Amino acid sequence: MIKSYIVDSTFNNMRFDRWLRIKLGKVPQGLIEKNLRSGKIKINKKKVKSSFKIKTNDKVDIFNLNFEEKVNQKKIKFSPSNEVIKANEDLIIDNNDNFVVLNKSSGISVQGGTKSKKNLIDIFTKSEIFHGTKPYSVHRLDKDTSGVFIIAKNRETAQLLTSLFRLRKVHKTYLAICNGELEKNSGQWSEELIRYENGKKIVEKAQTTFKVLDKNSNSTLVEMKPITGRKHQLRKQLFNIGHSIYGDKKYRSSTSDKGINKDLMLHSYQIRFMIKDKRYTYRALIPDYFKKLLKTKRLNFVGLK
C-alpha cells in the first residue's frame, strides 16, 4: 500500500523529518532514517536524507509502513487548569501579532514528551492569546532553566525565528551561579562535547564567551553568551572546568552543592535579534531563589549595560 502526500506551501523549506512528524505523529528518528535508506519513503520518487528541505508541491510517497505500531511510548497529554494558564500568561514580557516572549519558570518543559507532562506548548494552546492559531516552539530552553523564551504565533514567524536561531543571529545571554572561583575573568570556552542519540555517539564543537560578574573563594556569578547551541552546552562546559552550576543534578561533583536548594541557578537573562531592520531586545528578571543565593553567597549583580 502506498500513501502519497503533496506538500502544502505552509511547509515550504521545512526539514523533511519534522514535516513527517507533523503529518504522522511522534515517529522515532531511527525509524525515519531506516526507511529513508531502504527507499520506503521517497520524495519526487527519489531517496533523500532526513535533513532534506521540502518544497511546495513536492510529492511524498510512503510504501507499506505502519508507524503507529512502532511508537511504544506516546506523548503524555497535559490539560492545564485555568489557574495554570493564567499563571503563565502573567509571565509574558511582550505579546505582539507574531510572537510572545515570556519569563519562563524553572521546572516546566517547553514541549510534552514521554517523561514530561506539564509544558508550555500545551498550556498556551489553551490560552486565549492563541485563539485562532496555535503556539510554535522556535528554540530550546531546558526544563530547569528559567528566563527569556519565545513562542511564535504563526508558521511564517516560526520559520523565520527558527532560521535566525540556526544562523546564530539571535544573541543570548545567560547568568549562572557556579561552585568555586573561576580563575579567568573573561574569555572563550571552545571544546568538543559528546552526547548519545539512539545509542550513537555524537561529537559536537561548542563555543561560549564568558565574563565573571562577581566572585569569591567559593562561588562565581558568570555571564555567558553561547556562540553554538548544543544540548546542555553551558552546564557541560562549566562542569568540565570543575565549576558546576548550583542546583544541577546531572552535571555536578558529589559535593558541589551540598545544602543548596533544588533550583538550577541558570537563567536566560537576555535575547537580542533583528527582523526587517527592527531591533528586538528582551530581558527577564532573575527569580527570587536566584537573588536569595546571590545574597547567601555574597555575590553582587547590578544588571547588564
C-alpha positions in Angstrom: 0.0 0.0 0.0 1.3 3.5 -0.9 0.3 6.6 0.8 1.0 9.8 -1.1 1.1 13.4 0.1 1.6 16.8 -1.7 3.5 19.4 0.4 1.5 22.4 1.2 3.0 25.9 0.8 2.9 26.5 4.6 5.6 23.8 5.0 8.0 25.2 2.3 11.7 24.8 3.2 10.9 22.7 6.4 13.1 19.7 7.3 11.6 16.5 6.0 11.7 14.6 9.3 9.9 17.4 11.0 7.2 17.5 8.3 6.8 13.7 8.6 6.2 14.0 12.4 3.6 16.7 11.8 1.7 14.5 9.3 2.1 11.1 11.1 2.7 11.8 14.7 5.7 11.1 17.0 7.8 8.8 14.8 11.2 7.7 16.2 14.1 9.3 14.3 15.8 5.9 13.9 12.7 4.5 12.1 12.7 7.5 9.8 16.3 7.1 9.0 16.0 3.3 8.4 13.1 3.7 6.0 14.7 6.6 4.1 17.8 4.4 3.5 15.7 1.5 2.3 13.7 3.6 -0.1 10.3 3.0 1.6 10.0 6.8 1.9 10.7 8.9 -1.2 10.2 12.5 -2.3 9.5 13.0 -6.0 10.4 9.3 -6.5 13.9 9.9 -5.1 15.7 8.9 -1.9 16.5 11.8 0.4 18.0 12.4 3.8 16.0 13.3 6.9 17.5 16.8 6.8 16.2 17.4 3.2 14.3 20.7 2.9 10.9 20.1 1.3 9.4 22.5 -1.2 5.8 23.4 -2.1 4.2 20.7 -4.3 6.8 18.1 -3.5 5.2 14.6 -3.7 5.9 12.3 -0.7 5.4 8.5 -1.2 5.3 6.2 1.8 5.4 2.5 1.0 3.8 -0.2 3.2 4.5 1.3 6.5 2.5 1.4 9.7 4.3 3.9 12.0 1.8 3.6 14.8 2.8 0.1 15.8 6.5 1.2 16.2 5.7 4.0 18.7 5.7 2.3 22.1 5.7 5.4 24.2 3.1 8.1 23.5 3.4 11.8 24.3 1.7 12.5 27.6 -1.1 14.9 27.0 -1.4 17.8 29.5 -4.7 19.6 30.2 -3.9 22.8 32.1 -6.2 24.3 34.6 -7.4 27.9 34.2 -5.1 28.8 37.1 -2.0 27.3 35.4 -2.9 29.1 32.1 -3.3 32.5 34.0 -0.1 32.0 36.0 1.9 31.5 32.8 0.2 34.4 31.0 1.3 36.6 33.9 4.9 35.8 33.0 4.6 37.4 29.5 7.1 40.1 28.8 5.8 41.0 25.3 2.8 40.0 23.3 2.6 41.1 19.6 0.9 39.9 16.4 3.7 37.4 15.6 5.1 36.1 18.8 5.0 36.0 22.6 8.0 36.5 24.9 7.8 35.3 28.5 10.0 34.8 31.5 9.8 31.0 31.7 9.7 29.4 35.2 12.1 26.8 36.2 10.6 23.3 36.4 8.4 23.4 33.3 9.2 21.8 29.9 8.8 23.6 26.6 7.1 20.6 25.0 5.5 17.5 26.3 7.1 14.0 26.0 7.2 10.6 27.4 8.8 11.9 30.6 7.3 15.4 30.8 3.7 16.2 31.3 3.4 19.9 32.2 4.6 22.0 29.3 4.3 25.5 27.8 3.0 24.4 24.4 0.0 22.6 25.8 -0.6 25.5 28.3 -0.6 28.2 25.6 -2.6 26.1 23.2 -5.5 26.6 25.7 -4.8 30.3 26.1 -7.0 33.0 24.6 -3.8 34.7 23.4 -3.5 32.0 20.8 -7.2 32.0 19.8 -7.5 31.2 16.1 -3.9 30.0 15.9 -1.5 27.8 17.9 1.8 28.2 19.6 5.0 27.2 17.8 8.2 26.4 19.6 11.2 28.0 17.9 14.1 27.3 20.2 15.1 25.2 23.3 15.3 26.0 27.0 16.0 23.2 29.5 13.2 22.3 31.8 15.0 23.6 34.9 16.4 26.8 33.2 14.4 30.0 33.7 14.3 33.1 31.7 13.5 34.6 28.3 11.6 32.3 25.9 9.9 33.0 22.6 6.8 31.3 21.2 5.7 32.1 17.7 2.0 32.7 16.8 2.1 31.5 13.2 4.1 29.2 10.9 5.7 32.1 8.9 7.1 33.7 12.1 8.1 30.3 13.4 10.1 29.5 10.3 11.8 33.0 10.4 12.8 32.8 14.0 14.0 29.2 13.7 16.2 30.3 10.8 17.6 33.2 12.9 18.5 30.8 15.7 20.0 28.3 13.3 22.1 31.1 11.6 23.2 32.4 15.0 21.6 35.7 14.5 19.8 35.5 17.9 22.2 36.6 20.6 21.5 35.1 24.0 23.0 36.0 27.4 22.7 33.6 30.4 23.6 34.1 34.1 24.7 31.3 36.3 25.9 30.9 39.9 28.5 28.2 39.9 30.6 26.4 42.5 34.1 27.7 43.2 36.1 30.6 42.0 36.7 30.9 38.2 40.4 31.6 37.6 39.9 33.7 34.5 37.6 36.8 34.5 36.8 36.5 30.8 37.4 34.5 27.7 36.0 31.8 25.5 35.4 28.1 26.1 35.9 26.1 22.9 35.7 22.3 23.1 34.1 19.2 21.7 31.1 17.9 23.6 29.9 14.3 23.5 26.3 13.1 23.6 24.5 10.0 22.6 21.4 9.7 20.4 19.7 6.3 19.9 23.0 4.7 21.1 25.1 6.6 18.6 28.0 8.7 19.8 27.8 12.3 18.6 30.7 14.8 18.9 29.9 18.5 18.5 32.0 21.6 18.7 30.8 24.0 21.4 31.8 27.7 21.8 30.8 30.1 24.5 32.2 33.5 25.5 32.1 34.3 29.3 32.6 37.1 31.7 32.8 36.9 35.5 30.5 39.5 37.1 31.4 38.8 40.7 33.3 36.0 42.6 34.8 35.0 45.9 36.6 32.0 47.2 33.6 29.6 47.0 31.3 30.9 44.3 31.1 32.8 41.0 28.4 34.7 39.2 29.2 34.4 35.5 27.6 35.9 32.3 27.7 33.5 29.3 27.0 34.1 25.6 26.8 30.8 23.7 28.0 31.0 20.1 26.9 27.5 19.3 23.7 25.9 20.6 24.5 22.4 21.8 22.3 20.5 24.2 23.2 21.3 27.8 26.1 23.3 26.5 26.6 25.8 29.3 26.0 23.2 32.0 28.5 20.8 30.5 31.2 23.4 29.9 31.1 24.7 33.5 31.1 21.1 34.8 34.1 20.3 32.5 36.2 23.0 34.1 35.3 22.0 37.6 32.7 24.7 38.4 29.3 23.1 38.1 26.2 25.2 38.4 24.4 25.1 41.7 21.3 23.0 41.6 22.4 21.0 38.6 21.6 17.4 39.4 23.0 16.0 36.2 26.4 17.8 35.8 27.9 18.2 39.2 30.6 16.9 41.5 29.4 14.9 44.5 29.8 17.8 47.0 29.4 20.8 44.7 26.0 22.0 46.0 25.5 20.2 49.3 22.8 22.1 51.2 21.8 24.2 48.2 18.1 24.3 47.3 16.8 22.2 44.4 16.6 25.1 41.8 19.0 25.2 38.9 20.9 28.5 39.1 20.9 29.1 35.3 18.9 31.9 33.9 18.3 33.1 30.3 18.7 36.8 31.0 18.6 38.5 27.6 17.8 37.8 23.9 18.6 40.2 21.1 17.7 39.8 17.4 16.7 41.9 14.3 13.7 41.4 12.0 13.4 43.7 8.9 15.8 46.3 10.3 13.9 46.4 13.6 15.9 45.5 16.7 14.3 43.5 19.5 15.9 43.2 23.0 14.2 41.3 25.8 15.3 40.8 29.4 13.9 38.6 32.1 14.1 39.5 35.7 16.1 36.9 37.8 14.0 34.7 40.0 13.7 35.2 43.8 15.6 32.0 44.5 18.4 33.2 42.3 18.5 36.5 44.2 18.5 34.6 47.5 21.5 32.5 46.6 23.4 35.6 45.4 22.9 37.1 48.8 23.8 33.9 50.6 27.0 33.6 48.6 27.8 37.3 48.9 27.7 37.9 45.2 26.5 41.2 43.6 24.6 41.7 40.3 23.8 45.1 39.1 22.4 44.2 35.6 23.9 44.3 32.2 24.9 47.6 30.5 
